[in-house]
């Protein structure tokens, strides 16, 4: 009998566990089933027909410190046209300084001073200091008197004056803007 009671207890406990909770009559319950199928077909292709346009400035090597030159290069690229150019300029004052030093190192001091006197600023400084630049082998007061007689032979200012610099800069800017419009 104990066995029966034990079996009955096990049987009824599983039935009690397996029952659902009572349904609340105030609860609204709806059930729906949705079936959807998504199909995506796509193809992406990229075809490169030409490289992008680019104007590349030329390399102008003036890295040797013994040269009195410097390089200038530039490039302009529009959607249609690309232009690049470069050139090299010689610094005459640098050459004058190197030549004067070489003459001085060879013991030709008057020739070295004469070389430096080709610059108007040096010429004026020498005259203001009371030590005029050599003239036709003459030095000192004889050279000063010779320079005063022949003022036309005195060195002139080098380079562009302010008006010429402004005009050149304006022309370069206008040319660059025209290239950009192409």
ABEGO torsion letter per residue (X at the ends): XAAAAAAAAAAAAAAAAABBBBBBAABBBBBBBBBBBBBBBBBBBBBBABBBBBBBBBBBBAABAABABBBBBBBBBBAABBBBBBBBBBBAAAAAAAAAAAAAAAGBAAAAAAAAAABAAAAAAAAAAGBBBBBGGBBEAAAAAAAAABAAABBBBBEBBAAAAAAAAAAAAAAAAAAAAX
